[in-house]
Amino acid sequence: MILIALLIPVMLFLMVSALAALEDHMFPPPQSPQPEQAIPEEVLSD
Protein backbone atom coordinates (compact mmCIF):
# COMPACT_ATOMS: atom_id res chain seq x y z
CA MET A 1 0.00 0.00 0.00
CA ILE A 2 2.89 2.36 0.72
CA LEU A 3 4.26 1.82 -2.78
CA ILE A 4 0.89 2.72 -4.31
CA ALA A 5 0.69 5.85 -2.17
CA LEU A 6 4.14 6.87 -3.38
CA LEU A 7 3.45 6.05 -7.03
CA ILE A 8 0.22 8.07 -7.36
CA PRO A 9 1.84 11.55 -6.95
CA VAL A 10 4.70 10.53 -9.25
CA MET A 11 2.28 9.38 -11.96
CA LEU A 12 0.25 12.57 -11.58
CA PHE A 13 3.40 14.69 -11.90
CA LEU A 14 4.55 12.78 -14.99
CA MET A 15 1.10 13.11 -16.56
CA VAL A 16 0.98 16.88 -15.91
CA SER A 17 4.52 17.42 -17.21
CA ALA A 18 3.78 15.36 -20.33
CA LEU A 19 0.60 17.35 -20.99
CA ALA A 20 2.48 20.63 -20.50
CA ALA A 21 5.24 19.56 -22.88
CA LEU A 22 2.68 18.42 -25.46
CA GLU A 23 0.78 21.70 -25.15
CA ASP A 24 4.00 23.69 -25.62
CA HIS A 25 4.82 21.60 -28.69
CA MET A 26 1.38 21.98 -30.28
CA PHE A 27 0.87 25.63 -29.29
CA PRO A 28 4.26 27.38 -29.07
CA PRO A 29 4.33 30.68 -27.14
CA PRO A 30 3.71 33.64 -29.51
CA GLN A 31 6.78 35.59 -28.40
CA SER A 32 9.17 32.91 -29.74
CA PRO A 33 7.65 30.80 -32.52
CA GLN A 34 9.80 27.81 -33.48
CA PRO A 35 9.14 26.72 -37.07
CA GLU A 36 10.10 23.08 -37.59
CA GLN A 37 12.02 23.96 -40.76
CA ALA A 38 14.55 26.02 -38.79
CA ILE A 39 17.26 23.62 -37.59
CA PRO A 40 19.87 25.02 -35.13
CA GLU A 41 23.48 24.85 -36.29
CA GLU A 42 24.37 22.80 -33.21
CA VAL A 43 22.29 19.93 -34.60
CA LEU A 44 23.88 20.24 -38.04
CA SER A 45 27.42 20.25 -36.61
CA ASP A 46 26.80 16.84 -35.08
GIFEN-V310366 format. One record per helix or strand. SS is the DSSP state (H for helix, E for strand). FROM is the first residue (numbers start at 1). LEN is the number of residues. If there is no record, write none. Layout:
SS_FROM_LEN ; SS_FROM_LEN
//
This chain:
H_2_25 ; H_30_3 ; H_41_5
//
